[in-house]
Amino acid sequence: MFQNLQDKLDKALHNISGRGKITEINIAETVKEIRRALVDADVSYKVAKDLTKRIQDKALGQNVLTSISPGQLMVKIVHDELAILMGGENVGINLSGNPTVILIAGLQGSGKTTFSGKLANYLKNKKQKKVLLVAGDVYRPAAINQLKVLGEQIGVEVYSELENKNPVEIAQHALDYAKQNKFTVVIIDTAGRLAIDQEMMNEIRNVHQAVTPQETLFVVDSMTGQDAVNTAKAFNDVLNYNGVVLTKLDGDTRGGAALTIRTVVEKPIKFISTGEKMEALDIFYPERMADRILG
Ligand code: GDP
């Protein structure tokens, strides 16, 4: 994960970490290298610039120059600023509804269906919830099948209406079914498109209004870099969602989305997905991610 960014940050910090004494110029050089590493990792220029400015101010303010181990202090400053950039504390999910309704949104191929299965599995096993998965992708019969296969694999019931092409109706019927059968969590997987289009946005907005979810989670493929951030913004404008799920962090992603999304849309990353298996789901902790990025 983020190997390239890790290597570059390591190199930037290594240059000063061994020194007993550093100068203002050393700090400026290091900060410049950090900024370059971030931009190379698909972090937007503005975010990288603001972040490195904070790092520089903090380094000078905290007397890194006169500290006995300036390099270590510098690493700590970078670590803390990265964690703050990604959100500081972990924000959990709101499970207060009866049943709790969780709406999953995102582009086609982002990993929505896979994540829906993983979340169902997590809530069933770790939170002892009775979970109903709802197949809301009315355009791709394969998506309904995919969810059914996952449901079977994890022992979670899947609600679907093969003949119905109205996602709002399906979601409402599913909710009635869940209430009648005492499900405590309903996860609604929705249809995505390959790119943002108005029809999709209207549809997801209608489903959102019809079921008033406690949690709306936006799923995005971290490999798509700056596009991930743009898509996150477009969906947030329509849904004002509660949190972000970053998928495919097991792949060769550069990390820009993980580092930028929080700042741009001001919504927390709640989960990260690191593989195709149902267990490959992690709760997102900004501190731990900063640890990983700094190796
Ligand atoms: P959807 O169209 O948004 O529902 O996306 P899918 O859940 O069908 O996922 C699209 C593809 O990405 C599938 O082949 C998944 O197996 C794969 N996928 C989903 N999440 C991950 C992940 O975290 N890591 C990897 N490597 N593959 C994933």
Residues whose N, C-alpha, C, O or C-beta is under 5 A from the ligand:
A	BS01	GDP	L107 Q108 G109 S110 G111 K112 T113 T114 F115 T247 K248 L249 D250 S273 T274 G275 E276
